[in-house]
């Protein structure tokens, strides 16, 4: 059973949508590099800075879907 933190309204918080500040930014970077978004994210997982943050979020969010 999955548990969710509830907002004051009694509905689950939609924190993932709020965590993404620039939707599509990682995909655009991957497209410029000629890679798929997940291949790009795995390659840049250990980078510092914004690209590394985006890559770690993408890889960890994908783990949650499985």
C-alpha positions as CSV (number, residue, x, y, z in Angstrom):
1,X,0.0,0.0,0.0
2,X,1.3,3.4,-0.9
3,X,0.9,6.2,1.6
4,X,0.8,9.9,0.6
5,X,1.2,13.0,2.7
6,X,-2.1,14.8,2.7
7,X,-2.5,18.5,2.1
8,X,-4.8,20.5,4.4
9,X,-7.6,19.9,2.0
10,X,-7.4,16.2,2.5
11,X,-6.0,15.5,-1.0
12,X,-2.5,14.1,-1.7
13,X,0.1,16.7,-2.4
14,X,1.2,16.9,-6.0
15,X,4.8,17.7,-5.1
16,X,6.4,16.2,-8.3
17,X,4.8,18.8,-10.5
18,X,6.0,21.6,-8.2
19,X,9.5,20.1,-8.1
20,X,9.9,20.5,-11.9
21,X,10.9,24.2,-12.4
22,X,11.5,24.1,-16.2
23,X,9.5,21.3,-17.8
24,X,11.2,20.0,-20.9
25,X,14.6,21.5,-20.2
26,X,16.4,18.2,-19.8
27,X,14.7,16.8,-22.9
28,X,15.9,19.8,-24.9
29,X,19.4,19.3,-23.7
30,X,19.3,15.7,-24.6
31,X,17.9,16.5,-28.0
32,X,20.8,18.9,-28.7
33,X,23.2,16.2,-27.6
34,X,21.5,13.7,-29.9
35,X,20.5,11.3,-27.1
36,X,17.4,10.1,-25.5
37,X,16.4,12.0,-22.3
38,X,17.1,8.9,-20.1
39,X,20.4,8.2,-21.7
40,X,21.4,11.8,-21.2
41,X,20.2,11.7,-17.6
42,X,22.2,8.6,-16.8
43,X,25.3,10.1,-18.3
44,X,25.0,13.3,-16.3
45,X,23.7,11.7,-13.1
46,X,26.9,12.6,-11.1
47,X,27.3,16.1,-12.6
48,X,27.2,19.1,-10.3
49,X,24.9,22.1,-11.0
50,X,21.5,22.3,-12.6
51,X,22.0,19.6,-15.2
52,X,23.1,17.1,-12.5
53,X,20.0,18.0,-10.4
54,X,17.7,17.5,-13.4
55,X,19.4,14.2,-14.3
56,X,19.1,12.9,-10.8
57,X,15.5,13.9,-10.5
58,X,14.7,12.2,-13.9
59,X,16.4,9.0,-13.0
60,X,14.9,8.8,-9.5
61,X,11.4,9.7,-10.9
62,X,11.7,6.9,-13.4
63,X,12.5,4.5,-10.6
64,X,9.2,5.4,-8.9
65,X,7.2,4.5,-12.1
66,X,8.5,0.9,-12.2
